[in-house]
Amino acid sequence: MRTKIVYFMFIFFLLSLSSFGQEDMAGYWVNKGIALDNLGDYQQAIGAYENATRANSSTLHAWNNIGLDRLRLGKYNESLQAFDQALNIDSKFSWAWNNKGLALTSMGEYEKAINAFDNATKIDSTYVKAWDNKGFAYLNLGDYSQAIKAFDEAIKQDPGLASAWSNKGIALFNMGKYNESIPAYDRAVKIDPKFAQAWNYKGIALMNLNRSNEAINAFDNATIADPKFAEAWNNLGLTLNAAGRYKDAVRAFDKAIAAKGGK
C-alpha cells in the first residue's frame, strides 16, 4: 500500500528597502528604520517609519516598509492598511501591490491576492517575484494550470529563480504529473543545492513513482541541507521502512522526533 506523504508549501517574502540621500527629517527616520530592520528589530523599525510619515505623510517607502514589517510580525490587517496608504500616494507603486498580495496570501485571501499581483505585473511586466507570488496564490486555489503559467513567466524573466522552478514542480505534482515535476525540482536544486524543500518535494514525487532508492537520495540531500527538517527526516524514514531498511528507518524517525523537540 502506498503511503501518503503530507507536505507543505511556504511563501518567499520580498523585503524591498530603499535608502534616502536627501537631508530631510523623514529621510533620516527612514534610514534609521532600515538600520533597525537590518538588526531584525521590526517593532522599533515600525516606530521609526511612523515618525517618517509624521514628518512627511507622503513618504512612500516609509508606508511600504511599515506594511512589510507588520507583515513579518503577523499583523496582516494592519499591513494592508499601510500598503493601501502607499498606494493612495502612488497607485503605480508595483512593490506595494506585490506586498499587499503577500499579506492577502498570508490571510488565505488568494483571489484578492491574485488581483494585487496582477496589478503589480501590469505596472511592471518584468517583476519576477510578483509572477512567482501570483503562481503561489493560484497553487493554493488549486488552479494548477494558471499557477504554471505564472511560474513560467517568472522563469522566463529569471531562469535562475529556484523558487519558481520548485513551485512549478509542486503544481505538476498536484496534477498527477510526477515524472514532469522531477525536472522542475532538479532545476531548483541545481540553482540552489541547499534548497531543502525542493529536495523534499523531489523525494515525494519519486516515492509516488516507486523509485525508492532515488527518493532516499533526495530526502538525504534535504536533511543535509537542513538537518532540522523534520518532514524530510520523516519522509526518509517512511521510504527506508518501505524498502525494508528498518534500523535506518528508526534512526530517521528519531531525527524527525528530535527536530520537533521530542525525545
C-alpha positions, 0 to 999 in steps of 0.5 A, a space after each residue: 500500500 502506498 503511503 501518503 506523504 503530507 507536505 507543505 508549501 511556504 511563501 518567499 517574502 520580498 523585503 524591498 528597502 530603499 535608502 534616502 540621500 536627501 537631508 530631510 527629517 523623514 529621510 533620516 527616520 527612514 534610514 534609521 528604520 532600515 538600520 533597525 530592520 537590518 538588526 531584525 528589530 521590526 517593532 522599533 523599525 515600525 516606530 521609526 517609519 511612523 515618525 517618517 510619515 509624521 514628518 512627511 505623510 507622503 513618504 512612500 517607502 516609509 508606508 511600504 516598509 511599515 506594511 512589510 514589517 507588520 507583515 513579518 510580525 503577523 499583523 496582516 490587517 494592519 499591513 494592508 492598511 499601510 500598503 493601501 496608504 502607499 498606494 493612495 500616494 502612488 497607485 503605480 507603486 508595483 512593490 506595494 501591490 506585490 506586498 499587499 498580495 503577500 499579506 492577502 496570501 498570508 490571510 488565505 485571501 488568494 483571489 484578492 491576492 491574485 488581483 494585487 499581483 496582477 496589478 503589480 505585473 501590469 505596472 511592471 511586466 518584468 517583476 519576477 517575484 510578483 509572477 512567482 507570488 501570483 503562481 503561489 496564490 493560484 497553487 493554493 486555489 488549486 488552479 494548477 494550470 494558471 499557477 504554471 503559467 505564472 511560474 513560467 513567466 517568472 522563469 522566463 524573466 529569471 531562469 535562475 529563480 529556484 523558487 519558481 522552478 520548485 513551485 512549478 514542480 509542486 503544481 505538476 505534482 498536484 496534477 498527477 504529473 510526477 515524472 514532469 515535476 522531477 525536472 522542475 525540482 532538479 532545476 531548483 536544486 541545481 540553482 540552489 543545492 541547499 534548497 531543502 524543500 525542493 529536495 523534499 518535494 523531489 523525494 515525494 514525487 519519486 516515492 509516488 513513482 516507486 523509485 525508492 532508492 532515488 527518493 532516499 537520495 533526495 530526502 538525504 540531500 534535504 536533511 543535509 541541507 537542513 538537518 532540522 527538517 523534520 518532514 524530510 527526516 520523516 519522509 526518509 524514514 517512511 521510504 527506508 521502512 518501505 524498502 525494508 531498511 528498518 534500523 535506518 528507518 528508526 534512526 530517521 524517525 528519531 531525527 524527525 522526533 528530535 527536530 520537533 523537540 521530542 525525545 
